[in-house]
């Protein structure tokens, strides 16, 4: 009888652990998208006299934006990106617009682009 109780207790503990992971998955604590969040390299290929203005639109702009600049000929890795949903806009010597649909019509800016992971 004691062995049966011990087995049942152990099985209940395992069920609790699996249930906790299932709940975390549903709540988004652990999600498939997290596996896609990673690092991308941003590079300013303009000449040294120029500045590249980048805007990352998280979730296509639905989840906020991040603005940053780089001098011509420099680059940096940016982390915490979702390659499936985030896009960016780059402008030369001017601030990128607040909305991705305005990139193409803003002088000195390029159309929105998908973000790709760093090649290791």
Jmol script that loads the backbone (N, CA, C; Angstrom):
load data "model"
ATOM      1  N   UNK A   1       0.823  -1.196   0.000  1.00  0.00           N
ATOM      2  CA  UNK A   1       0.000   0.000   0.000  1.00  0.00           C
ATOM      3  C   UNK A   1       0.864   1.255   0.000  1.00  0.00           C
ATOM      4  N   UNK A   2       1.979   1.246   0.781  1.00  0.00           N
ATOM      5  CA  UNK A   2       2.861   2.406   0.832  1.00  0.00           C
ATOM      6  C   UNK A   2       3.500   2.684  -0.522  1.00  0.00           C
ATOM      7  N   UNK A   3       3.836   1.605  -1.263  1.00  0.00           N
ATOM      8  CA  UNK A   3       4.408   1.794  -2.583  1.00  0.00           C
ATOM      9  C   UNK A   3       3.405   2.445  -3.519  1.00  0.00           C
ATOM     10  N   UNK A   4       2.148   2.041  -3.436  1.00  0.00           N
ATOM     11  CA  UNK A   4       1.095   2.608  -4.266  1.00  0.00           C
ATOM     12  C   UNK A   4       0.929   4.090  -3.964  1.00  0.00           C
ATOM     13  N   UNK A   5       0.940   4.451  -2.706  1.00  0.00           N
ATOM     14  CA  UNK A   5       0.809   5.860  -2.313  1.00  0.00           C
ATOM     15  C   UNK A   5       2.008   6.652  -2.832  1.00  0.00           C
ATOM     16  N   UNK A   6       3.203   6.105  -2.719  1.00  0.00           N
ATOM     17  CA  UNK A   6       4.407   6.790  -3.182  1.00  0.00           C
ATOM     18  C   UNK A   6       4.361   7.016  -4.700  1.00  0.00           C
ATOM     19  N   UNK A   7       3.889   6.011  -5.447  1.00  0.00           N
ATOM     20  CA  UNK A   7       3.773   6.144  -6.893  1.00  0.00           C
ATOM     21  C   UNK A   7       2.743   7.203  -7.247  1.00  0.00           C
ATOM     22  N   UNK A   8       1.616   7.207  -6.567  1.00  0.00           N
ATOM     23  CA  UNK A   8       0.571   8.203  -6.826  1.00  0.00           C
ATOM     24  C   UNK A   8       1.059   9.615  -6.504  1.00  0.00           C
ATOM     25  N   UNK A   9       1.787   9.778  -5.424  1.00  0.00           N
ATOM     26  CA  UNK A   9       2.331  11.089  -5.056  1.00  0.00           C
ATOM     27  C   UNK A   9       3.307  11.572  -6.128  1.00  0.00           C
ATOM     28  N   UNK A  10       4.166  10.666  -6.585  1.00  0.00           N
ATOM     29  CA  UNK A  10       5.146  11.021  -7.611  1.00  0.00           C
ATOM     30  C   UNK A  10       4.448  11.411  -8.913  1.00  0.00           C
ATOM     31  N   UNK A  11       3.411  10.674  -9.292  1.00  0.00           N
ATOM     32  CA  UNK A  11       2.667  10.996 -10.507  1.00  0.00           C
ATOM     33  C   UNK A  11       1.976  12.346 -10.383  1.00  0.00           C
ATOM     34  N   UNK A  12       1.435  12.651  -9.221  1.00  0.00           N
ATOM     35  CA  UNK A  12       0.785  13.951  -8.995  1.00  0.00           C
ATOM     36  C   UNK A  12       1.800  15.087  -9.110  1.00  0.00           C
ATOM     37  N   UNK A  13       3.010  14.873  -8.612  1.00  0.00           N
ATOM     38  CA  UNK A  13       4.051  15.893  -8.725  1.00  0.00           C
ATOM     39  C   UNK A  13       4.406  16.133 -10.188  1.00  0.00           C
ATOM     40  N   UNK A  14       4.509  15.064 -10.959  1.00  0.00           N
ATOM     41  CA  UNK A  14       4.819  15.197 -12.384  1.00  0.00           C
ATOM     42  C   UNK A  14       3.703  15.941 -13.119  1.00  0.00           C
ATOM     43  N   UNK A  15       2.471  15.643 -12.783  1.00  0.00           N
ATOM     44  CA  UNK A  15       1.325  16.315 -13.412  1.00  0.00           C
ATOM     45  C   UNK A  15       1.377  17.804 -13.092  1.00  0.00           C
ATOM     46  N   UNK A  16       1.724  18.167 -11.852  1.00  0.00           N
ATOM     47  CA  UNK A  16       1.825  19.580 -11.474  1.00  0.00           C
ATOM     48  C   UNK A  16       2.906  20.292 -12.284  1.00  0.00           C
ATOM     49  N   UNK A  17       4.041  19.641 -12.477  1.00  0.00           N
ATOM     50  CA  UNK A  17       5.137  20.240 -13.249  1.00  0.00           C
ATOM     51  C   UNK A  17       4.696  20.457 -14.696  1.00  0.00           C
ATOM     52  N   UNK A  18       4.102  19.434 -15.322  1.00  0.00           N
ATOM     53  CA  UNK A  18       3.644  19.588 -16.696  1.00  0.00           C
ATOM     54  C   UNK A  18       2.542  20.629 -16.795  1.00  0.00           C
ATOM     55  N   UNK A  19       1.668  20.678 -15.806  1.00  0.00           N
ATOM     56  CA  UNK A  19       0.593  21.677 -15.805  1.00  0.00           C
ATOM     57  C   UNK A  19       1.168  23.076 -15.709  1.00  0.00           C
ATOM     58  N   UNK A  20       2.191  23.256 -14.883  1.00  0.00           N
ATOM     59  CA  UNK A  20       2.810  24.571 -14.733  1.00  0.00           C
ATOM     60  C   UNK A  20       3.404  25.022 -16.070  1.00  0.00           C
ATOM     61  N   UNK A  21       4.086  24.120 -16.798  1.00  0.00           N
ATOM     62  CA  UNK A  21       4.640  24.488 -18.097  1.00  0.00           C
ATOM     63  C   UNK A  21       3.532  24.794 -19.098  1.00  0.00           C
ATOM     64  N   UNK A  22       2.452  24.033 -19.061  1.00  0.00           N
ATOM     65  CA  UNK A  22       1.330  24.284 -19.962  1.00  0.00           C
ATOM     66  C   UNK A  22       0.713  25.654 -19.693  1.00  0.00           C
ATOM     67  N   UNK A  23       0.559  26.003 -18.432  1.00  0.00           N
ATOM     68  CA  UNK A  23       0.002  27.312 -18.072  1.00  0.00           C
ATOM     69  C   UNK A  23       0.949  28.425 -18.512  1.00  0.00           C
ATOM     70  N   UNK A  24       2.250  28.257 -18.294  1.00  0.00           N
ATOM     71  CA  UNK A  24       3.218  29.267 -18.704  1.00  0.00           C
ATOM     72  C   UNK A  24       3.192  29.446 -20.222  1.00  0.00           C
ATOM     73  N   UNK A  25       3.019  28.353 -20.959  1.00  0.00           N
ATOM     74  CA  UNK A  25       2.950  28.433 -22.417  1.00  0.00           C
ATOM     75  C   UNK A  25       1.725  29.241 -22.845  1.00  0.00           C
ATOM     76  N   UNK A  26       0.575  28.959 -22.245  1.00  0.00           N
ATOM     77  CA  UNK A  26      -0.664  29.654 -22.577  1.00  0.00           C
ATOM     78  C   UNK A  26      -0.562  31.134 -22.216  1.00  0.00           C
ATOM     79  N   UNK A  27       0.042  31.452 -21.081  1.00  0.00           N
ATOM     80  CA  UNK A  27       0.172  32.845 -20.648  1.00  0.00           C
ATOM     81  C   UNK A  27       1.223  33.599 -21.440  1.00  0.00           C
ATOM     82  N   UNK A  28       2.010  32.892 -22.233  1.00  0.00           N
ATOM     83  CA  UNK A  28       3.029  33.546 -23.028  1.00  0.00           C
ATOM     84  C   UNK A  28       4.378  33.659 -22.360  1.00  0.00           C
ATOM     85  N   UNK A  29       4.524  33.077 -21.179  1.00  0.00           N
ATOM     86  CA  UNK A  29       5.827  33.108 -20.518  1.00  0.00           C
ATOM     87  C   UNK A  29       6.818  32.288 -21.333  1.00  0.00           C
ATOM     88  N   UNK A  30       6.367  31.166 -21.835  1.00  0.00           N
ATOM     89  CA  UNK A  30       7.144  30.346 -22.756  1.00  0.00           C
ATOM     90  C   UNK A  30       6.312  30.264 -24.026  1.00  0.00           C
ATOM     91  N   UNK A  31       6.826  30.784 -25.110  1.00  0.00           N
ATOM     92  CA  UNK A  31       6.048  30.765 -26.345  1.00  0.00           C
ATOM     93  C   UNK A  31       6.960  30.436 -27.517  1.00  0.00           C
ATOM     94  N   UNK A  32       6.379  29.985 -28.625  1.00  0.00           N
ATOM     95  CA  UNK A  32       7.192  29.713 -29.810  1.00  0.00           C
ATOM     96  C   UNK A  32       7.900  30.967 -30.305  1.00  0.00           C
ATOM     97  N   UNK A  33       7.277  32.130 -30.140  1.00  0.00           N
ATOM     98  CA  UNK A  33       7.894  33.376 -30.596  1.00  0.00           C
ATOM     99  C   UNK A  33       9.185  33.667 -29.856  1.00  0.00           C
ATOM    100  N   UNK A  34       9.288  33.228 -28.596  1.00  0.00           N
ATOM    101  CA  UNK A  34      10.505  33.476 -27.837  1.00  0.00           C
ATOM    102  C   UNK A  34      11.697  32.788 -28.492  1.00  0.00           C
ATOM    103  N   UNK A  35      11.450  31.665 -29.115  1.00  0.00           N
ATOM    104  CA  UNK A  35      12.540  30.959 -29.781  1.00  0.00           C
ATOM    105  C   UNK A  35      13.051  31.753 -30.975  1.00  0.00           C
ATOM    106  N   UNK A  36      12.215  32.621 -31.561  1.00  0.00           N
ATOM    107  CA  UNK A  36      12.599  33.410 -32.713  1.00  0.00           C
ATOM    108  C   UNK A  36      13.200  34.753 -32.315  1.00  0.00           C
ATOM    109  N   UNK A  37      13.127  35.141 -31.060  1.00  0.00           N
ATOM    110  CA  UNK A  37      13.714  36.401 -30.633  1.00  0.00           C
ATOM    111  C   UNK A  37      15.214  36.228 -30.526  1.00  0.00           C
ATOM    112  N   UNK A  38      15.924  37.086 -31.236  1.00  0.00           N
ATOM    113  CA  UNK A  38      17.353  36.908 -31.260  1.00  0.00           C
ATOM    114  C   UNK A  38      18.045  38.212 -31.610  1.00  0.00           C
ATOM    115  N   UNK A  39      19.235  38.090 -32.155  1.00  0.00           N
ATOM    116  CA  UNK A  39      20.099  39.226 -32.436  1.00  0.00           C
ATOM    117  C   UNK A  39      20.193  39.466 -33.941  1.00  0.00           C
ATOM    118  N   UNK A  40      20.156  40.730 -34.331  1.00  0.00           N
ATOM    119  CA  UNK A  40      20.359  41.112 -35.725  1.00  0.00           C
ATOM    120  C   UNK A  40      21.447  42.179 -35.784  1.00  0.00           C
ATOM    121  N   UNK A  41      22.174  42.195 -36.869  1.00  0.00           N
ATOM    122  CA  UNK A  41      23.232  43.192 -37.081  1.00  0.00           C
ATOM    123  C   UNK A  41      22.674  44.328 -37.921  1.00  0.00           C
ATOM    124  N   UNK A  42      22.810  45.545 -37.410  1.00  0.00           N
ATOM    125  CA  UNK A  42      22.423  46.734 -38.156  1.00  0.00           C
ATOM    126  C   UNK A  42      23.703  47.455 -38.557  1.00  0.00           C
ATOM    127  N   UNK A  43      23.770  47.871 -39.805  1.00  0.00           N
ATOM    128  CA  UNK A  43      24.982  48.452 -40.362  1.00  0.00           C
ATOM    129  C   UNK A  43      24.616  49.735 -41.109  1.00  0.00           C
ATOM    130  N   UNK A  44      25.411  50.774 -40.928  1.00  0.00           N
ATOM    131  CA  UNK A  44      25.258  52.004 -41.691  1.00  0.00           C
ATOM    132  C   UNK A  44      26.332  52.012 -42.765  1.00  0.00           C
ATOM    133  N   UNK A  45      25.932  51.733 -44.004  1.00  0.00           N
ATOM    134  CA  UNK A  45      26.877  51.649 -45.107  1.00  0.00           C
ATOM    135  C   UNK A  45      27.074  52.987 -45.812  1.00  0.00           C
ATOM    136  N   UNK A  46      26.477  54.046 -45.282  1.00  0.00           N
ATOM    137  CA  UNK A  46      26.672  55.378 -45.857  1.00  0.00           C
ATOM    138  C   UNK A  46      28.100  55.843 -45.575  1.00  0.00           C
ATOM    139  N   UNK A  47      28.528  56.850 -46.259  1.00  0.00           N
ATOM    140  CA  UNK A  47      29.870  57.379 -46.037  1.00  0.00           C
ATOM    141  C   UNK A  47      30.025  57.955 -44.633  1.00  0.00           C
ATOM    142  N   UNK A  48      31.278  58.190 -44.246  1.00  0.00           N
ATOM    143  CA  UNK A  48      31.586  58.663 -42.892  1.00  0.00           C
ATOM    144  C   UNK A  48      30.941  60.009 -42.562  1.00  0.00           C
ATOM    145  N   UNK A  49      30.613  60.796 -43.566  1.00  0.00           N
ATOM    146  CA  UNK A  49      30.010  62.117 -43.322  1.00  0.00           C
ATOM    147  C   UNK A  49      28.502  62.030 -43.065  1.00  0.00           C
ATOM    148  N   UNK A  50      27.938  60.843 -43.149  1.00  0.00           N
ATOM    149  CA  UNK A  50      26.489  60.670 -43.024  1.00  0.00           C
ATOM    150  C   UNK A  50      26.121  59.960 -41.726  1.00  0.00           C
ATOM    151  N   UNK A  51      24.863  60.107 -41.349  1.00  0.00           N
ATOM    152  CA  UNK A  51      24.310  59.407 -40.194  1.00  0.00           C
ATOM    153  C   UNK A  51      23.092  58.618 -40.644  1.00  0.00           C
ATOM    154  N   UNK A  52      23.024  57.374 -40.231  1.00  0.00           N
ATOM    155  CA  UNK A  52      21.855  56.535 -40.500  1.00  0.00           C
ATOM    156  C   UNK A  52      20.934  56.579 -39.288  1.00  0.00           C
ATOM    157  N   UNK A  53      19.676  56.845 -39.539  1.00  0.00           N
ATOM    158  CA  UNK A  53      18.655  56.855 -38.499  1.00  0.00           C
ATOM    159  C   UNK A  53      17.798  55.608 -38.685  1.00  0.00           C
ATOM    160  N   UNK A  54      17.815  54.746 -37.697  1.00  0.00           N
ATOM    161  CA  UNK A  54      17.047  53.509 -37.749  1.00  0.00           C
ATOM    162  C   UNK A  54      15.836  53.615 -36.830  1.00  0.00           C
ATOM    163  N   UNK A  55      14.736  53.020 -37.245  1.00  0.00           N
ATOM    164  CA  UNK A  55      13.583  52.817 -36.371  1.00  0.00           C
ATOM    165  C   UNK A  55      13.153  51.366 -36.522  1.00  0.00           C
ATOM    166  N   UNK A  56      13.103  50.664 -35.399  1.00  0.00           N
ATOM    167  CA  UNK A  56      12.569  49.305 -35.383  1.00  0.00           C
ATOM    168  C   UNK A  56      11.119  49.401 -34.954  1.00  0.00           C
ATOM    169  N   UNK A  57      10.238  48.793 -35.717  1.00  0.00           N
ATOM    170  CA  UNK A  57       8.806  48.766 -35.414  1.00  0.00           C
ATOM    171  C   UNK A  57       8.490  47.373 -34.872  1.00  0.00           C
ATOM    172  N   UNK A  58       8.348  47.265 -33.569  1.00  0.00           N
ATOM    173  CA  UNK A  58       8.069  45.970 -32.938  1.00  0.00           C
ATOM    174  C   UNK A  58       6.653  45.543 -33.286  1.00  0.00           C
ATOM    175  N   UNK A  59       6.513  44.335 -33.790  1.00  0.00           N
ATOM    176  CA  UNK A  59       5.200  43.853 -34.209  1.00  0.00           C
ATOM    177  C   UNK A  59       4.633  44.691 -35.343  1.00  0.00           C
ATOM    178  N   UNK A  60       5.493  45.208 -36.206  1.00  0.00           N
ATOM    179  CA  UNK A  60       5.044  46.062 -37.305  1.00  0.00           C
ATOM    180  C   UNK A  60       4.599  47.434 -36.834  1.00  0.00           C
ATOM    181  N   UNK A  61       4.934  47.808 -35.628  1.00  0.00           N
ATOM    182  CA  UNK A  61       4.560  49.102 -35.055  1.00  0.00           C
ATOM    183  C   UNK A  61       3.471  49.003 -34.004  1.00  0.00           C
ATOM    184  N   UNK A  62       2.855  47.836 -33.901  1.00  0.00           N
ATOM    185  CA  UNK A  62       1.762  47.656 -32.947  1.00  0.00           C
ATOM    186  C   UNK A  62       2.254  47.556 -31.503  1.00  0.00           C
ATOM    187  N   UNK A  63       3.541  47.230 -31.317  1.00  0.00           N
ATOM    188  CA  UNK A  63       4.069  47.025 -29.961  1.00  0.00           C
ATOM    189  C   UNK A  63       5.193  47.991 -29.631  1.00  0.00           C
ATOM    190  N   UNK A  64       5.193  49.156 -30.267  1.00  0.00           N
ATOM    191  CA  UNK A  64       6.182  50.177 -29.953  1.00  0.00           C
ATOM    192  C   UNK A  64       7.295  50.247 -30.978  1.00  0.00           C
ATOM    193  N   UNK A  65       8.176  51.219 -30.768  1.00  0.00           N
ATOM    194  CA  UNK A  65       9.285  51.432 -31.683  1.00  0.00           C
ATOM    195  C   UNK A  65      10.568  51.682 -30.891  1.00  0.00           C
ATOM    196  N   UNK A  66      11.693  51.536 -31.575  1.00  0.00           N
ATOM    197  CA  UNK A  66      12.994  51.855 -30.990  1.00  0.00           C
ATOM    198  C   UNK A  66      13.766  52.649 -32.031  1.00  0.00           C
ATOM    199  N   UNK A  67      14.216  53.844 -31.656  1.00  0.00           N
ATOM    200  CA  UNK A  67      15.003  54.692 -32.534  1.00  0.00           C
ATOM    201  C   UNK A  67      16.463  54.650 -32.113  1.00  0.00           C
ATOM    202  N   UNK A  68      17.377  54.613 -33.092  1.00  0.00           N
ATOM    203  CA  UNK A  68      18.799  54.730 -32.799  1.00  0.00           C
ATOM    204  C   UNK A  68      19.520  55.209 -34.047  1.00  0.00           C
ATOM    205  N   UNK A  69      20.710  55.754 -33.854  1.00  0.00           N
ATOM    206  CA  UNK A  69      21.502  56.278 -34.960  1.00  0.00           C
ATOM    207  C   UNK A  69      22.862  55.605 -34.999  1.00  0.00           C
ATOM    208  N   UNK A  70      23.483  55.664 -36.182  1.00  0.00           N
ATOM    209  CA  UNK A  70      24.854  55.178 -36.372  1.00  0.00           C
ATOM    210  C   UNK A  70      25.542  56.085 -37.373  1.00  0.00           C
ATOM    211  N   UNK A  71      26.795  56.356 -37.126  1.00  0.00           N
ATOM    212  CA  UNK A  71      27.605  57.092 -38.087  1.00  0.00           C
ATOM    213  C   UNK A  71      27.919  56.167 -39.267  1.00  0.00           C
ATOM    214  N   UNK A  72      28.149  56.765 -40.426  1.00  0.00           N
ATOM    215  CA  UNK A  72      28.493  55.992 -41.609  1.00  0.00           C
ATOM    216  C   UNK A  72      29.690  55.086 -41.365  1.00  0.00           C
ATOM    217  N   UNK A  73      29.608  53.875 -41.861  1.00  0.00           N
ATOM    218  CA  UNK A  73      30.691  52.911 -41.724  1.00  0.00           C
ATOM    219  C   UNK A  73      30.706  52.147 -40.413  1.00  0.00           C
ATOM    220  N   UNK A  74      29.700  52.323 -39.572  1.00  0.00           N
ATOM    221  CA  UNK A  74      29.646  51.605 -38.297  1.00  0.00           C
ATOM    222  C   UNK A  74      28.467  50.640 -38.282  1.00  0.00           C
ATOM    223  N   UNK A  75      28.468  49.762 -37.296  1.00  0.00           N
ATOM    224  CA  UNK A  75      27.384  48.802 -37.136  1.00  0.00           C
ATOM    225  C   UNK A  75      27.311  48.323 -35.709  1.00  0.00           C
ATOM    226  N   UNK A  76      26.206  47.668 -35.375  1.00  0.00           N
ATOM    227  CA  UNK A  76      26.020  47.157 -34.026  1.00  0.00           C
ATOM    228  C   UNK A  76      24.991  46.038 -34.048  1.00  0.00           C
ATOM    229  N   UNK A  77      25.091  45.127 -33.085  1.00  0.00           N
ATOM    230  CA  UNK A  77      24.101  44.066 -32.915  1.00  0.00           C
ATOM    231  C   UNK A  77      23.006  44.553 -31.984  1.00  0.00           C
ATOM    232  N   UNK A  78      21.761  44.270 -32.348  1.00  0.00           N
ATOM    233  CA  UNK A  78      20.593  44.620 -31.541  1.00  0.00           C
ATOM    234  C   UNK A  78      19.899  43.317 -31.170  1.00  0.00           C
ATOM    235  N   UNK A  79      19.587  43.150 -29.883  1.00  0.00           N
ATOM    236  CA  UNK A  79      18.963  41.900 -29.422  1.00  0.00           C
ATOM    237  C   UNK A  79      17.493  42.105 -29.080  1.00  0.00           C
ATOM    238  N   UNK A  80      16.827  40.983 -28.799  1.00  0.00           N
ATOM    239  CA  UNK A  80      15.419  41.013 -28.387  1.00  0.00           C
ATOM    240  C   UNK A  80      14.456  41.244 -29.529  1.00  0.00           C
ATOM    241  N   UNK A  81      14.825  40.822 -30.717  1.00  0.00           N
ATOM    242  CA  UNK A  81      13.993  41.044 -31.895  1.00  0.00           C
ATOM    243  C   UNK A  81      13.204  39.797 -32.251  1.00  0.00           C
ATOM    244  N   UNK A  82      12.040  40.009 -32.819  1.00  0.00           N
ATOM    245  CA  UNK A  82      11.180  38.923 -33.281  1.00  0.00           C
ATOM    246  C   UNK A  82      11.200  38.962 -34.809  1.00  0.00           C
ATOM    247  N   UNK A  83      11.954  38.055 -35.426  1.00  0.00           N
ATOM    248  CA  UNK A  83      12.138  38.080 -36.868  1.00  0.00           C
ATOM    249  C   UNK A  83      10.835  37.869 -37.632  1.00  0.00           C
ATOM    250  N   UNK A  84       9.869  37.245 -37.025  1.00  0.00           N
ATOM    251  CA  UNK A  84       8.603  36.973 -37.707  1.00  0.00           C
ATOM    252  C   UNK A  84       7.705  38.205 -37.781  1.00  0.00           C
ATOM    253  N   UNK A  85       7.910  39.194 -36.890  1.00  0.00           N
ATOM    254  CA  UNK A  85       6.963  40.311 -36.816  1.00  0.00           C
ATOM    255  C   UNK A  85       7.581  41.703 -36.845  1.00  0.00           C
ATOM    256  N   UNK A  86       8.833  41.857 -36.442  1.00  0.00           N
ATOM    257  CA  UNK A  86       9.448  43.177 -36.377  1.00  0.00           C
ATOM    258  C   UNK A  86       9.999  43.576 -37.744  1.00  0.00           C
ATOM    259  N   UNK A  87       9.910  44.874 -38.047  1.00  0.00           N
ATOM    260  CA  UNK A  87      10.472  45.424 -39.278  1.00  0.00           C
ATOM    261  C   UNK A  87      11.237  46.691 -38.914  1.00  0.00           C
ATOM    262  N   UNK A  88      12.009  47.212 -39.869  1.00  0.00           N
ATOM    263  CA  UNK A  88      12.727  48.449 -39.595  1.00  0.00           C
ATOM    264  C   UNK A  88      12.732  49.351 -40.815  1.00  0.00           C
ATOM    265  N   UNK A  89      13.000  50.619 -40.555  1.00  0.00           N
ATOM    266  CA  UNK A  89      13.130  51.630 -41.583  1.00  0.00           C
ATOM    267  C   UNK A  89      14.470  52.325 -41.350  1.00  0.00           C
ATOM    268  N   UNK A  90      15.144  52.695 -42.421  1.00  0.00           N
ATOM    269  CA  UNK A  90      16.407  53.420 -42.320  1.00  0.00           C
ATOM    270  C   UNK A  90      16.314  54.683 -43.173  1.00  0.00           C
ATOM    271  N   UNK A  91      16.778  55.784 -42.589  1.00  0.00           N
ATOM    272  CA  UNK A  91      16.828  57.068 -43.284  1.00  0.00           C
ATOM    273  C   UNK A  91      18.241  57.627 -43.158  1.00  0.00           C
ATOM    274  N   UNK A  92      18.650  58.366 -44.149  1.00  0.00           N
ATOM    275  CA  UNK A  92      19.976  58.976 -44.139  1.00  0.00           C
ATOM    276  C   UNK A  92      19.838  60.455 -43.795  1.00  0.00           C
ATOM    277  N   UNK A  93      20.524  60.857 -42.738  1.00  0.00           N
ATOM    278  CA  UNK A  93      20.575  62.246 -42.265  1.00  0.00           C
ATOM    279  C   UNK A  93      19.212  62.834 -41.896  1.00  0.00           C
ATOM    280  N   UNK A  94      18.286  62.011 -41.515  1.00  0.00           N
ATOM    281  CA  UNK A  94      16.982  62.491 -41.028  1.00  0.00           C
ATOM    282  C   UNK A  94      16.310  61.395 -40.201  1.00  0.00           C
ATOM    283  N   UNK A  95      15.511  61.805 -39.237  1.00  0.00           N
ATOM    284  CA  UNK A  95      14.793  60.873 -38.362  1.00  0.00           C
ATOM    285  C   UNK A  95      13.815  60.039 -39.172  1.00  0.00           C
ATOM    286  N   UNK A  96      13.778  58.752 -38.899  1.00  0.00           N
ATOM    287  CA  UNK A  96      12.812  57.863 -39.551  1.00  0.00           C
ATOM    288  C   UNK A  96      11.416  58.182 -39.033  1.00  0.00           C
ATOM    289  N   UNK A  97      10.388  58.021 -39.867  1.00  0.00           N
ATOM    290  CA  UNK A  97       9.022  58.325 -39.433  1.00  0.00           C
ATOM    291  C   UNK A  97       8.528  57.369 -38.354  1.00  0.00           C
ATOM    292  N   UNK A  98       7.499  57.791 -37.655  1.00  0.00           N
ATOM    293  CA  UNK A  98       6.938  57.006 -36.559  1.00  0.00           C
ATOM    294  C   UNK A  98       6.107  55.821 -37.003  1.00  0.00           C
ATOM    295  N   UNK A  99       5.742  55.774 -38.276  1.00  0.00           N
ATOM    296  CA  UNK A  99       4.907  54.684 -38.784  1.00  0.00           C
ATOM    297  C   UNK A  99       5.580  54.063 -40.002  1.00  0.00           C
ATOM    298  N   UNK A 100       5.613  52.732 -40.078  1.00  0.00           N
ATOM    299  CA  UNK A 100       6.324  52.089 -41.191  1.00  0.00           C
ATOM    300  C   UNK A 100       5.748  52.414 -42.562  1.00  0.00           C
ATOM    301  N   UNK A 101       4.462  52.697 -42.650  1.00  0.00           N
ATOM    302  CA  UNK A 101       3.870  52.984 -43.961  1.00  0.00           C
ATOM    303  C   UNK A 101       4.286  54.353 -44.493  1.00  0.00           C
ATOM    304  N   UNK A 102       4.989  55.161 -43.669  1.00  0.00           N
ATOM    305  CA  UNK A 102       5.470  56.466 -44.119  1.00  0.00           C
ATOM    306  C   UNK A 102       6.914  56.421 -44.605  1.00  0.00           C
ATOM    307  N   UNK A 103       7.596  55.302 -44.443  1.00  0.00           N
ATOM    308  CA  UNK A 103       9.013  55.209 -44.836  1.00  0.00           C
ATOM    309  C   UNK A 103       9.207  55.443 -46.325  1.00  0.00           C
ATOM    310  N   UNK A 104       8.421  54.801 -47.140  1.00  0.00           N
ATOM    311  CA  UNK A 104       8.599  54.876 -48.587  1.00  0.00           C
ATOM    312  C   UNK A 104       8.382  56.286 -49.128  1.00  0.00           C
ATOM    313  N   UNK A 105       7.494  57.049 -48.502  1.00  0.00           N
ATOM    314  CA  UNK A 105       7.167  58.378 -49.020  1.00  0.00           C
ATOM    315  C   UNK A 105       7.997  59.495 -48.380  1.00  0.00           C
ATOM    316  N   UNK A 106       8.876  59.160 -47.440  1.00  0.00           N
ATOM    317  CA  UNK A 106       9.711  60.161 -46.784  1.00  0.00           C
ATOM    318  C   UNK A 106      11.037  60.278 -47.531  1.00  0.00           C
ATOM    319  N   UNK A 107      11.385  61.485 -48.022  1.00  0.00           N
ATOM    320  CA  UNK A 107      12.659  61.649 -48.738  1.00  0.00           C
ATOM    321  C   UNK A 107      13.847  61.219 -47.868  1.00  0.00           C
ATOM    322  N   UNK A 108      14.787  60.515 -48.484  1.00  0.00           N
ATOM    323  CA  UNK A 108      15.976  60.061 -47.767  1.00  0.00           C
ATOM    324  C   UNK A 108      15.776  58.772 -47.000  1.00  0.00           C
ATOM    325  N   UNK A 109      14.583  58.178 -47.074  1.00  0.00           N
ATOM    326  CA  UNK A 109      14.278  56.937 -46.352  1.00  0.00           C
ATOM    327  C   UNK A 109      14.044  55.804 -47.345  1.00  0.00           C
ATOM    328  N   UNK A 110      14.272  54.624 -46.873  1.00  0.00           N
ATOM    329  CA  UNK A 110      14.059  53.428 -47.679  1.00  0.00           C
ATOM    330  C   UNK A 110      12.817  52.703 -47.182  1.00  0.00           C
ATOM    331  N   UNK A 111      12.158  51.916 -48.041  1.00  0.00           N
ATOM    332  CA  UNK A 111      10.948  51.192 -47.619  1.00  0.00           C
ATOM    333  C   UNK A 111      11.232  50.273 -46.422  1.00  0.00           C
ATOM    334  N   UNK A 112      10.199  49.969 -45.633  1.00  0.00           N
ATOM    335  CA  UNK A 112      10.384  49.056 -44.482  1.00  0.00           C
ATOM    336  C   UNK A 112      10.962  47.722 -44.929  1.00  0.00           C
ATOM    337  N   UNK A 113      11.790  47.149 -44.072  1.00  0.00           N
ATOM    338  CA  UNK A 113      12.470  45.899 -44.387  1.00  0.00           C
ATOM    339  C   UNK A 113      12.284  44.900 -43.259  1.00  0.00           C
ATOM    340  N   UNK A 114      12.345  43.631 -43.616  1.00  0.00           N
ATOM    341  CA  UNK A 114      12.312  42.566 -42.613  1.00  0.00           C
ATOM    342  C   UNK A 114      13.659  42.521 -41.898  1.00  0.00           C
ATOM    343  N   UNK A 115      13.649  42.055 -40.667  1.00  0.00           N
ATOM    344  CA  UNK A 115      14.867  41.919 -39.885  1.00  0.00           C
ATOM    345  C   UNK A 115      15.338  40.473 -39.987  1.00  0.00           C
ATOM    346  N   UNK A 116      16.638  40.300 -40.215  1.00  0.00           N
ATOM    347  CA  UNK A 116      17.218  38.965 -40.359  1.00  0.00           C
ATOM    348  C   UNK A 116      18.254  38.730 -39.283  1.00  0.00           C
ATOM    349  N   UNK A 117      18.405  37.480 -38.861  1.00  0.00           N
ATOM    350  CA  UNK A 117      19.363  37.175 -37.783  1.00  0.00           C
ATOM    351  C   UNK A 117      20.809  37.363 -38.221  1.00  0.00           C
ATOM    352  N   UNK A 118      21.666  37.529 -37.241  1.00  0.00           N
ATOM    353  CA  UNK A 118      23.107  37.607 -37.476  1.00  0.00           C
ATOM    354  C   UNK A 118      23.573  36.243 -37.940  1.00  0.00           C
ATOM    355  N   UNK A 119      24.382  36.220 -38.971  1.00  0.00           N
ATOM    356  CA  UNK A 119      24.970  34.951 -39.435  1.00  0.00           C
ATOM    357  C   UNK A 119      26.183  34.653 -38.596  1.00  0.00           C
ATOM    358  N   UNK A 120      26.124  33.539 -37.867  1.00  0.00           N
ATOM    359  CA  UNK A 120      27.253  33.164 -37.006  1.00  0.00           C
ATOM    360  C   UNK A 120      28.325  32.469 -37.796  1.00  0.00           C
TER     361      UNK A 120
END
end "model"
wireframe off; spacefill off
backbone 0.3
color backbone group
